[in-house]
Amino acid sequence: MLATKTTCKDRWRQVRSEAARIGRKHLLTLQEGVSADQFREMQEDDVILVVPESLLVKYPEEVQPHLLTLGMFLREVTGLQA
């Protein structure tokens, strides 16, 4: 499942409630970074952030390895369909 929100702020929680029966939820956002605490909350709720590659550097260093770029997400989905 892929949801899109221009910004995460507290809106990412909408994804959690709208897709409560889905395990991993992907959230594509154009937001330039989130706090490490907010990211931890997302992880606890199985929300995986998908961001444009150009925005990776806007996220805390400890968060960056856990993000998916849009390209990575598309490869993941394509691999599941193969």
DACOR-V788684 format. One record per residue. RES is the residue in one small letter. PSI is psi in degrees with one decimal (NA if undefined). Layout:
RES:PSI
RES:PSI
This chain:
m:133.7
l:118.6
a:157.5
t:134.6
k:129.9
t:-43.3
t:155.0
c:-57.9
k:-119.6
d:-3.6
r:-19.3
w:-25.0
r:-24.5
q:-38.0
v:-44.6
r:-46.7
s:-34.3
e:-25.1
a:42.9
a:-30.2
r:-2.4
i:135.0
g:-87.4
r:128.5
k:130.4
h:139.3
l:112.0
l:126.3
t:155.1
l:7.5
q:138.6
e:74.1
g:154.3
v:162.2
s:158.1
a:-37.6
d:-44.8
q:-39.9
f:-39.5
r:-41.7
e:-42.2
m:-44.6
q:-41.7
e:-28.7
d:14.1
d:34.2
v:121.2
i:125.1
l:135.8
v:123.6
v:154.6
p:144.0
e:-34.7
s:-18.5
l:-6.2
l:-42.3
v:-11.7
k:-7.7
y:152.0
p:145.5
e:-36.6
e:-16.5
v:-35.0
q:-44.4
p:-15.8
h:-1.4
l:153.9
l:138.2
t:166.1
l:-39.9
g:-43.1
m:-41.9
f:-45.4
l:-39.7
r:-39.3
e:-46.5
v:-42.7
t:-39.9
g:-35.4
l:-31.7
q:-17.7
a:NA
